[in-house]
Amino acid sequence: MLTILSTKDPAVTVPDHRDGEPFGPPGVAYKSWEPLAKAFEGPPVPLQFVPQFWLNPEDVAGRVRDTTNRCRLNGCCGLDGMNGPNQQCACGAEVGTLQSDCWTAHIFVPEPDATEWCDG
């Protein structure tokens, strides 16, 4: 179960982007109206859509896996997420982008056209 916090809410403090560390605590997602690439310093990435949901990768562990498209599995010590969606569900659909490299915050951003939020 995830608690979704809006970055538009002035009472919400968005966690810092710390290289090599998970973005935010497990169980909490952040809904942002600013793309990840613009919210934090760094090179531009394909994550230009809004709104975006920013999740701790622990919240999707065991539910997604690396894509079979090897061109999207770049990185140094993990995945840099710079080449588009790199995570897929069991059916093979690409469902989001995982950044887990030493020079990125560890974060999962679901693809809006491939995922749906359900109350559970």
Chimera marker file (.cmm) of the C-alpha trace (Angstrom):
<marker_set name="trace">
<marker id="1" x="0.000" y="0.000" z="0.000" r="1" g="1" b="0" radius="0.5"/>
<marker id="2" x="1.318" y="3.429" z="-0.928" r="1" g="1" b="0" radius="0.5"/>
<marker id="3" x="0.613" y="6.809" z="0.551" r="1" g="1" b="0" radius="0.5"/>
<marker id="4" x="0.664" y="9.359" z="-2.287" r="1" g="1" b="0" radius="0.5"/>
<marker id="5" x="1.781" y="12.879" z="-1.398" r="1" g="1" b="0" radius="0.5"/>
<marker id="6" x="1.434" y="15.836" z="-3.745" r="1" g="1" b="0" radius="0.5"/>
<marker id="7" x="4.445" y="18.045" z="-4.372" r="1" g="1" b="0" radius="0.5"/>
<marker id="8" x="1.938" y="20.912" z="-4.778" r="1" g="1" b="0" radius="0.5"/>
<marker id="9" x="1.002" y="20.619" z="-1.099" r="1" g="1" b="0" radius="0.5"/>
<marker id="10" x="3.086" y="23.186" z="0.813" r="1" g="1" b="0" radius="0.5"/>
<marker id="11" x="3.054" y="20.886" z="3.850" r="1" g="1" b="0" radius="0.5"/>
<marker id="12" x="4.865" y="18.138" z="1.904" r="1" g="1" b="0" radius="0.5"/>
<marker id="13" x="8.637" y="18.067" z="2.057" r="1" g="1" b="0" radius="0.5"/>
<marker id="14" x="10.051" y="16.304" z="-0.988" r="1" g="1" b="0" radius="0.5"/>
<marker id="15" x="13.141" y="14.240" z="-0.124" r="1" g="1" b="0" radius="0.5"/>
<marker id="16" x="16.522" y="15.352" z="-1.379" r="1" g="1" b="0" radius="0.5"/>
<marker id="17" x="17.973" y="13.730" z="-4.471" r="1" g="1" b="0" radius="0.5"/>
<marker id="18" x="20.986" y="11.847" z="-3.083" r="1" g="1" b="0" radius="0.5"/>
<marker id="19" x="23.175" y="9.893" z="-5.452" r="1" g="1" b="0" radius="0.5"/>
<marker id="20" x="23.194" y="6.172" z="-4.734" r="1" g="1" b="0" radius="0.5"/>
<marker id="21" x="20.376" y="6.344" z="-2.173" r="1" g="1" b="0" radius="0.5"/>
<marker id="22" x="16.663" y="5.514" z="-2.391" r="1" g="1" b="0" radius="0.5"/>
<marker id="23" x="14.402" y="8.463" z="-3.108" r="1" g="1" b="0" radius="0.5"/>
<marker id="24" x="12.038" y="8.762" z="-0.186" r="1" g="1" b="0" radius="0.5"/>
<marker id="25" x="10.935" y="6.136" z="2.278" r="1" g="1" b="0" radius="0.5"/>
<marker id="26" x="9.265" y="2.882" z="1.234" r="1" g="1" b="0" radius="0.5"/>
<marker id="27" x="5.483" y="3.107" z="1.176" r="1" g="1" b="0" radius="0.5"/>
<marker id="28" x="5.381" y="6.771" z="0.149" r="1" g="1" b="0" radius="0.5"/>
<marker id="29" x="5.015" y="7.995" z="-3.446" r="1" g="1" b="0" radius="0.5"/>
<marker id="30" x="5.257" y="11.599" z="-4.566" r="1" g="1" b="0" radius="0.5"/>
<marker id="31" x="3.036" y="13.008" z="-7.306" r="1" g="1" b="0" radius="0.5"/>
<marker id="32" x="4.939" y="15.734" z="-9.122" r="1" g="1" b="0" radius="0.5"/>
<marker id="33" x="3.856" y="18.238" z="-11.750" r="1" g="1" b="0" radius="0.5"/>
<marker id="34" x="7.483" y="18.836" z="-12.681" r="1" g="1" b="0" radius="0.5"/>
<marker id="35" x="9.430" y="16.194" z="-14.620" r="1" g="1" b="0" radius="0.5"/>
<marker id="36" x="12.173" y="14.414" z="-12.705" r="1" g="1" b="0" radius="0.5"/>
<marker id="37" x="14.758" y="15.667" z="-15.203" r="1" g="1" b="0" radius="0.5"/>
<marker id="38" x="13.874" y="19.276" z="-14.368" r="1" g="1" b="0" radius="0.5"/>
<marker id="39" x="13.296" y="18.797" z="-10.656" r="1" g="1" b="0" radius="0.5"/>
<marker id="40" x="16.894" y="17.770" z="-10.047" r="1" g="1" b="0" radius="0.5"/>
<marker id="41" x="20.165" y="18.641" z="-11.713" r="1" g="1" b="0" radius="0.5"/>
<marker id="42" x="21.485" y="16.194" z="-14.230" r="1" g="1" b="0" radius="0.5"/>
<marker id="43" x="21.422" y="15.338" z="-17.910" r="1" g="1" b="0" radius="0.5"/>
<marker id="44" x="18.057" y="15.329" z="-19.699" r="1" g="1" b="0" radius="0.5"/>
<marker id="45" x="16.223" y="12.010" z="-19.714" r="1" g="1" b="0" radius="0.5"/>
<marker id="46" x="13.110" y="10.704" z="-21.476" r="1" g="1" b="0" radius="0.5"/>
<marker id="47" x="11.046" y="11.343" z="-18.334" r="1" g="1" b="0" radius="0.5"/>
<marker id="48" x="9.450" y="14.572" z="-19.580" r="1" g="1" b="0" radius="0.5"/>
<marker id="49" x="5.759" y="13.773" z="-18.946" r="1" g="1" b="0" radius="0.5"/>
<marker id="50" x="3.679" y="15.165" z="-16.078" r="1" g="1" b="0" radius="0.5"/>
<marker id="51" x="2.261" y="14.391" z="-13.679" r="1" g="1" b="0" radius="0.5"/>
<marker id="52" x="4.810" y="11.859" z="-12.537" r="1" g="1" b="0" radius="0.5"/>
<marker id="53" x="4.772" y="9.518" z="-9.579" r="1" g="1" b="0" radius="0.5"/>
<marker id="54" x="8.100" y="9.038" z="-7.823" r="1" g="1" b="0" radius="0.5"/>
<marker id="55" x="8.454" y="5.789" z="-5.884" r="1" g="1" b="0" radius="0.5"/>
<marker id="56" x="11.100" y="4.135" z="-3.774" r="1" g="1" b="0" radius="0.5"/>
<marker id="57" x="12.280" y="1.101" z="-5.805" r="1" g="1" b="0" radius="0.5"/>
<marker id="58" x="11.578" y="-1.162" z="-2.813" r="1" g="1" b="0" radius="0.5"/>
<marker id="59" x="7.871" y="-0.596" z="-3.458" r="1" g="1" b="0" radius="0.5"/>
<marker id="60" x="8.048" y="-2.355" z="-6.836" r="1" g="1" b="0" radius="0.5"/>
<marker id="61" x="10.707" y="-4.970" z="-5.996" r="1" g="1" b="0" radius="0.5"/>
<marker id="62" x="9.521" y="-8.391" z="-7.097" r="1" g="1" b="0" radius="0.5"/>
<marker id="63" x="6.733" y="-6.849" z="-9.179" r="1" g="1" b="0" radius="0.5"/>
<marker id="64" x="8.843" y="-5.584" z="-12.080" r="1" g="1" b="0" radius="0.5"/>
<marker id="65" x="11.986" y="-6.812" z="-13.795" r="1" g="1" b="0" radius="0.5"/>
<marker id="66" x="14.539" y="-5.503" z="-16.277" r="1" g="1" b="0" radius="0.5"/>
<marker id="67" x="13.291" y="-5.077" z="-19.827" r="1" g="1" b="0" radius="0.5"/>
<marker id="68" x="14.504" y="-7.432" z="-22.526" r="1" g="1" b="0" radius="0.5"/>
<marker id="69" x="15.515" y="-4.362" z="-24.565" r="1" g="1" b="0" radius="0.5"/>
<marker id="70" x="19.227" y="-4.318" z="-23.706" r="1" g="1" b="0" radius="0.5"/>
<marker id="71" x="19.633" y="-0.797" z="-25.158" r="1" g="1" b="0" radius="0.5"/>
<marker id="72" x="17.714" y="0.493" z="-22.120" r="1" g="1" b="0" radius="0.5"/>
<marker id="73" x="19.847" y="-1.252" z="-19.503" r="1" g="1" b="0" radius="0.5"/>
<marker id="74" x="22.721" y="1.235" z="-19.394" r="1" g="1" b="0" radius="0.5"/>
<marker id="75" x="24.550" y="2.371" z="-16.311" r="1" g="1" b="0" radius="0.5"/>
<marker id="76" x="27.703" y="2.195" z="-14.257" r="1" g="1" b="0" radius="0.5"/>
<marker id="77" x="26.798" y="0.379" z="-11.024" r="1" g="1" b="0" radius="0.5"/>
<marker id="78" x="23.067" y="0.067" z="-11.737" r="1" g="1" b="0" radius="0.5"/>
<marker id="79" x="20.532" y="1.412" z="-14.216" r="1" g="1" b="0" radius="0.5"/>
<marker id="80" x="20.775" y="5.070" z="-15.195" r="1" g="1" b="0" radius="0.5"/>
<marker id="81" x="17.295" y="5.282" z="-16.765" r="1" g="1" b="0" radius="0.5"/>
<marker id="82" x="18.497" y="7.550" z="-19.573" r="1" g="1" b="0" radius="0.5"/>
<marker id="83" x="17.181" y="5.468" z="-22.470" r="1" g="1" b="0" radius="0.5"/>
<marker id="84" x="13.504" y="5.105" z="-21.725" r="1" g="1" b="0" radius="0.5"/>
<marker id="85" x="11.476" y="2.570" z="-19.786" r="1" g="1" b="0" radius="0.5"/>
<marker id="86" x="13.685" y="-0.203" z="-18.469" r="1" g="1" b="0" radius="0.5"/>
<marker id="87" x="11.271" y="-2.164" z="-16.290" r="1" g="1" b="0" radius="0.5"/>
<marker id="88" x="8.528" y="-4.526" z="-17.369" r="1" g="1" b="0" radius="0.5"/>
<marker id="89" x="5.805" y="-6.524" z="-15.676" r="1" g="1" b="0" radius="0.5"/>
<marker id="90" x="5.320" y="-10.284" z="-15.920" r="1" g="1" b="0" radius="0.5"/>
<marker id="91" x="3.339" y="-9.905" z="-19.172" r="1" g="1" b="0" radius="0.5"/>
<marker id="92" x="6.295" y="-8.137" z="-20.816" r="1" g="1" b="0" radius="0.5"/>
<marker id="93" x="4.766" y="-4.642" z="-20.983" r="1" g="1" b="0" radius="0.5"/>
<marker id="94" x="7.201" y="-1.831" z="-20.228" r="1" g="1" b="0" radius="0.5"/>
<marker id="95" x="5.768" y="-0.177" z="-17.129" r="1" g="1" b="0" radius="0.5"/>
<marker id="96" x="8.355" y="2.317" z="-15.939" r="1" g="1" b="0" radius="0.5"/>
<marker id="97" x="11.865" y="3.609" z="-15.554" r="1" g="1" b="0" radius="0.5"/>
<marker id="98" x="14.176" y="2.624" z="-12.735" r="1" g="1" b="0" radius="0.5"/>
<marker id="99" x="17.184" y="4.721" z="-11.850" r="1" g="1" b="0" radius="0.5"/>
<marker id="100" x="19.526" y="2.789" z="-9.559" r="1" g="1" b="0" radius="0.5"/>
<marker id="101" x="22.990" y="3.943" z="-10.534" r="1" g="1" b="0" radius="0.5"/>
<marker id="102" x="25.734" y="5.282" z="-8.278" r="1" g="1" b="0" radius="0.5"/>
<marker id="103" x="25.265" y="8.811" z="-9.668" r="1" g="1" b="0" radius="0.5"/>
<marker id="104" x="21.448" y="8.895" z="-9.528" r="1" g="1" b="0" radius="0.5"/>
<marker id="105" x="18.929" y="8.729" z="-6.737" r="1" g="1" b="0" radius="0.5"/>
<marker id="106" x="17.322" y="5.297" z="-6.667" r="1" g="1" b="0" radius="0.5"/>
<marker id="107" x="13.811" y="5.956" z="-7.933" r="1" g="1" b="0" radius="0.5"/>
<marker id="108" x="11.074" y="4.267" z="-9.969" r="1" g="1" b="0" radius="0.5"/>
<marker id="109" x="8.852" y="6.361" z="-12.265" r="1" g="1" b="0" radius="0.5"/>
<marker id="110" x="5.834" y="4.498" z="-13.730" r="1" g="1" b="0" radius="0.5"/>
<marker id="111" x="4.878" y="5.078" z="-17.363" r="1" g="1" b="0" radius="0.5"/>
<marker id="112" x="1.495" y="6.858" z="-17.362" r="1" g="1" b="0" radius="0.5"/>
<marker id="113" x="0.204" y="5.117" z="-20.497" r="1" g="1" b="0" radius="0.5"/>
<marker id="114" x="1.167" y="1.660" z="-19.241" r="1" g="1" b="0" radius="0.5"/>
<marker id="115" x="0.150" y="1.793" z="-15.581" r="1" g="1" b="0" radius="0.5"/>
<marker id="116" x="-2.968" y="2.474" z="-13.587" r="1" g="1" b="0" radius="0.5"/>
<marker id="117" x="-3.358" y="3.358" z="-9.911" r="1" g="1" b="0" radius="0.5"/>
<marker id="118" x="-5.884" y="1.146" z="-8.146" r="1" g="1" b="0" radius="0.5"/>
<marker id="119" x="-7.214" y="1.463" z="-4.627" r="1" g="1" b="0" radius="0.5"/>
<marker id="120" x="-6.518" y="-1.780" z="-2.880" r="1" g="1" b="0" radius="0.5"/>
<link id1="1" id2="2" r="1" g="1" b="0" radius="0.2"/>
<link id1="2" id2="3" r="1" g="1" b="0" radius="0.2"/>
<link id1="3" id2="4" r="1" g="1" b="0" radius="0.2"/>
<link id1="4" id2="5" r="1" g="1" b="0" radius="0.2"/>
<link id1="5" id2="6" r="1" g="1" b="0" radius="0.2"/>
<link id1="6" id2="7" r="1" g="1" b="0" radius="0.2"/>
<link id1="7" id2="8" r="1" g="1" b="0" radius="0.2"/>
<link id1="8" id2="9" r="1" g="1" b="0" radius="0.2"/>
<link id1="9" id2="10" r="1" g="1" b="0" radius="0.2"/>
<link id1="10" id2="11" r="1" g="1" b="0" radius="0.2"/>
<link id1="11" id2="12" r="1" g="1" b="0" radius="0.2"/>
<link id1="12" id2="13" r="1" g="1" b="0" radius="0.2"/>
<link id1="13" id2="14" r="1" g="1" b="0" radius="0.2"/>
<link id1="14" id2="15" r="1" g="1" b="0" radius="0.2"/>
<link id1="15" id2="16" r="1" g="1" b="0" radius="0.2"/>
<link id1="16" id2="17" r="1" g="1" b="0" radius="0.2"/>
<link id1="17" id2="18" r="1" g="1" b="0" radius="0.2"/>
<link id1="18" id2="19" r="1" g="1" b="0" radius="0.2"/>
<link id1="19" id2="20" r="1" g="1" b="0" radius="0.2"/>
<link id1="20" id2="21" r="1" g="1" b="0" radius="0.2"/>
<link id1="21" id2="22" r="1" g="1" b="0" radius="0.2"/>
<link id1="22" id2="23" r="1" g="1" b="0" radius="0.2"/>
<link id1="23" id2="24" r="1" g="1" b="0" radius="0.2"/>
<link id1="24" id2="25" r="1" g="1" b="0" radius="0.2"/>
<link id1="25" id2="26" r="1" g="1" b="0" radius="0.2"/>
<link id1="26" id2="27" r="1" g="1" b="0" radius="0.2"/>
<link id1="27" id2="28" r="1" g="1" b="0" radius="0.2"/>
<link id1="28" id2="29" r="1" g="1" b="0" radius="0.2"/>
<link id1="29" id2="30" r="1" g="1" b="0" radius="0.2"/>
<link id1="30" id2="31" r="1" g="1" b="0" radius="0.2"/>
<link id1="31" id2="32" r="1" g="1" b="0" radius="0.2"/>
<link id1="32" id2="33" r="1" g="1" b="0" radius="0.2"/>
<link id1="33" id2="34" r="1" g="1" b="0" radius="0.2"/>
<link id1="34" id2="35" r="1" g="1" b="0" radius="0.2"/>
<link id1="35" id2="36" r="1" g="1" b="0" radius="0.2"/>
<link id1="36" id2="37" r="1" g="1" b="0" radius="0.2"/>
<link id1="37" id2="38" r="1" g="1" b="0" radius="0.2"/>
<link id1="38" id2="39" r="1" g="1" b="0" radius="0.2"/>
<link id1="39" id2="40" r="1" g="1" b="0" radius="0.2"/>
<link id1="40" id2="41" r="1" g="1" b="0" radius="0.2"/>
<link id1="41" id2="42" r="1" g="1" b="0" radius="0.2"/>
<link id1="42" id2="43" r="1" g="1" b="0" radius="0.2"/>
<link id1="43" id2="44" r="1" g="1" b="0" radius="0.2"/>
<link id1="44" id2="45" r="1" g="1" b="0" radius="0.2"/>
<link id1="45" id2="46" r="1" g="1" b="0" radius="0.2"/>
<link id1="46" id2="47" r="1" g="1" b="0" radius="0.2"/>
<link id1="47" id2="48" r="1" g="1" b="0" radius="0.2"/>
<link id1="48" id2="49" r="1" g="1" b="0" radius="0.2"/>
<link id1="49" id2="50" r="1" g="1" b="0" radius="0.2"/>
<link id1="50" id2="51" r="1" g="1" b="0" radius="0.2"/>
<link id1="51" id2="52" r="1" g="1" b="0" radius="0.2"/>
<link id1="52" id2="53" r="1" g="1" b="0" radius="0.2"/>
<link id1="53" id2="54" r="1" g="1" b="0" radius="0.2"/>
<link id1="54" id2="55" r="1" g="1" b="0" radius="0.2"/>
<link id1="55" id2="56" r="1" g="1" b="0" radius="0.2"/>
<link id1="56" id2="57" r="1" g="1" b="0" radius="0.2"/>
<link id1="57" id2="58" r="1" g="1" b="0" radius="0.2"/>
<link id1="58" id2="59" r="1" g="1" b="0" radius="0.2"/>
<link id1="59" id2="60" r="1" g="1" b="0" radius="0.2"/>
<link id1="60" id2="61" r="1" g="1" b="0" radius="0.2"/>
<link id1="61" id2="62" r="1" g="1" b="0" radius="0.2"/>
<link id1="62" id2="63" r="1" g="1" b="0" radius="0.2"/>
<link id1="63" id2="64" r="1" g="1" b="0" radius="0.2"/>
<link id1="64" id2="65" r="1" g="1" b="0" radius="0.2"/>
<link id1="65" id2="66" r="1" g="1" b="0" radius="0.2"/>
<link id1="66" id2="67" r="1" g="1" b="0" radius="0.2"/>
<link id1="67" id2="68" r="1" g="1" b="0" radius="0.2"/>
<link id1="68" id2="69" r="1" g="1" b="0" radius="0.2"/>
<link id1="69" id2="70" r="1" g="1" b="0" radius="0.2"/>
<link id1="70" id2="71" r="1" g="1" b="0" radius="0.2"/>
<link id1="71" id2="72" r="1" g="1" b="0" radius="0.2"/>
<link id1="72" id2="73" r="1" g="1" b="0" radius="0.2"/>
<link id1="73" id2="74" r="1" g="1" b="0" radius="0.2"/>
<link id1="74" id2="75" r="1" g="1" b="0" radius="0.2"/>
<link id1="75" id2="76" r="1" g="1" b="0" radius="0.2"/>
<link id1="76" id2="77" r="1" g="1" b="0" radius="0.2"/>
<link id1="77" id2="78" r="1" g="1" b="0" radius="0.2"/>
<link id1="78" id2="79" r="1" g="1" b="0" radius="0.2"/>
<link id1="79" id2="80" r="1" g="1" b="0" radius="0.2"/>
<link id1="80" id2="81" r="1" g="1" b="0" radius="0.2"/>
<link id1="81" id2="82" r="1" g="1" b="0" radius="0.2"/>
<link id1="82" id2="83" r="1" g="1" b="0" radius="0.2"/>
<link id1="83" id2="84" r="1" g="1" b="0" radius="0.2"/>
<link id1="84" id2="85" r="1" g="1" b="0" radius="0.2"/>
<link id1="85" id2="86" r="1" g="1" b="0" radius="0.2"/>
<link id1="86" id2="87" r="1" g="1" b="0" radius="0.2"/>
<link id1="87" id2="88" r="1" g="1" b="0" radius="0.2"/>
<link id1="88" id2="89" r="1" g="1" b="0" radius="0.2"/>
<link id1="89" id2="90" r="1" g="1" b="0" radius="0.2"/>
<link id1="90" id2="91" r="1" g="1" b="0" radius="0.2"/>
<link id1="91" id2="92" r="1" g="1" b="0" radius="0.2"/>
<link id1="92" id2="93" r="1" g="1" b="0" radius="0.2"/>
<link id1="93" id2="94" r="1" g="1" b="0" radius="0.2"/>
<link id1="94" id2="95" r="1" g="1" b="0" radius="0.2"/>
<link id1="95" id2="96" r="1" g="1" b="0" radius="0.2"/>
<link id1="96" id2="97" r="1" g="1" b="0" radius="0.2"/>
<link id1="97" id2="98" r="1" g="1" b="0" radius="0.2"/>
<link id1="98" id2="99" r="1" g="1" b="0" radius="0.2"/>
<link id1="99" id2="100" r="1" g="1" b="0" radius="0.2"/>
<link id1="100" id2="101" r="1" g="1" b="0" radius="0.2"/>
<link id1="101" id2="102" r="1" g="1" b="0" radius="0.2"/>
<link id1="102" id2="103" r="1" g="1" b="0" radius="0.2"/>
<link id1="103" id2="104" r="1" g="1" b="0" radius="0.2"/>
<link id1="104" id2="105" r="1" g="1" b="0" radius="0.2"/>
<link id1="105" id2="106" r="1" g="1" b="0" radius="0.2"/>
<link id1="106" id2="107" r="1" g="1" b="0" radius="0.2"/>
<link id1="107" id2="108" r="1" g="1" b="0" radius="0.2"/>
<link id1="108" id2="109" r="1" g="1" b="0" radius="0.2"/>
<link id1="109" id2="110" r="1" g="1" b="0" radius="0.2"/>
<link id1="110" id2="111" r="1" g="1" b="0" radius="0.2"/>
<link id1="111" id2="112" r="1" g="1" b="0" radius="0.2"/>
<link id1="112" id2="113" r="1" g="1" b="0" radius="0.2"/>
<link id1="113" id2="114" r="1" g="1" b="0" radius="0.2"/>
<link id1="114" id2="115" r="1" g="1" b="0" radius="0.2"/>
<link id1="115" id2="116" r="1" g="1" b="0" radius="0.2"/>
<link id1="116" id2="117" r="1" g="1" b="0" radius="0.2"/>
<link id1="117" id2="118" r="1" g="1" b="0" radius="0.2"/>
<link id1="118" id2="119" r="1" g="1" b="0" radius="0.2"/>
<link id1="119" id2="120" r="1" g="1" b="0" radius="0.2"/>
</marker_set>
